[in-house]
Amino acid sequence: MTKITFIEADGTKTETIAQPGMTVMQAAVHANIAAIAAECGGACACGTCHCYVAPDWVGKIPSAQEDEADMLGFVIDPQDNSRLSCQIEVTPDMDGLVIQVPDSQT
Ligand code: FES
């Protein structure tokens, strides 16, 4: 099990436990993080699962692949630590991962 903490734009922190093989987007949806709308269901086609990976974690998770990087060009307020949460597969070594959630993206 992998603990993930979501920090919403208003500072609200939500901790959840994700199983390996889930995506960070699925963990957010299970934790009722409203700003992660995930409208395409994880198909890397909508950008509404955009999140910011906490700076300490950026180098510890696999980098975005080409299709994710392309889609990140369409999200609102992209930053260097932007990711699509549906493209981050949870692994045990991500225990303690911190994800910052942008304002509503719908
Ligand atoms: S859920 Fe649509 S791009 Fe991630």
Residues whose N, C-alpha, C, O or C-beta is under 5 A from the ligand:
A	BS01	FES	A38 E39 C40 G41 G42 A43 C44 A45 C46 G47 T48 C49 L84 C86
